[in-house]
């Protein structure tokens, strides 16, 4: 595979909470991975892309999606929603449960079969290069420890939202979490009011007792716990706290404030919680970043890290960061034409959506100007003589 040099970068957002901005103007890509970060004169390559001063961030991770099969959602009967999200800078999507599948099974054998099939199908299917980590079984009453062991042995790594099925009491939730953890499954728990018919209100006490890897939608999916209860959940737990697009925006800001005061923004992860009744938002993760930065005062570099390295760390996956050896999932963005800011960072701070000028996944250019964002002021240019494969 040809080496690609990206030069002329403006801001470089690393996606790493510990060092969210990098002092560099060039990135070298080799074999689909990031092979160098620094200054253009230090690198040699067969292909050169001139970023023309725009910013780069890692491909964002949507920590909370509800896929079914293929690039189709039965919830809104919409085709191509995953490709649409790549146009919004999201290149990795993590399933919180394949709950919208028509007639989804709820017995143990059926749930196991669905989880394994979903994991396999999406491992082999990458719309516009997007990585969809799926196969997130929703636990039901009557499942046994061996069911979780069996799924893990078959390649399932996730547990979908506890509370979207029949589980709701603290003792059963704690027991299930113990089994999931022993099996090595990364688990999330629904928090707040019921979302779909048949799901449960999950109150602060139960969410705290569960000790799941991710507290899903702390700001509601879509119905939030009251703000005081939400504070209790953040203070009473120690792992990831998720803010979603399809939740309560007021409580998203409240959660941000609580995490900031605790000095624990490393716990913040972002998702859309879509497809859902609220719709499917191709720009959902960026819209959430814009919300938190403009109304919550969050530094855009930290917000990008929340949707990047923070999520990767709590999920134990490789994505969402710009560092040596990482997959070259790169999103090039700039202030939108006519916006208040002069670069992507100012655009987020002003509550705008930056324009995306190019998206790469695993070092391959998947799109130039996004079809979904407003037009970026500056976009990368692939210089003549490029060898792109
Ligand atoms: Zn939920």
Boltz pocket constraint, residues with backbone or C-beta under 6 A from the ligand:
constraints:
  - pocket:
      binder: B
      contacts: [[A, 161], [A, 190], [A, 191], [A, 195], [A, 216], [A, 217], [A, 221]]
      max_distance: 6.0
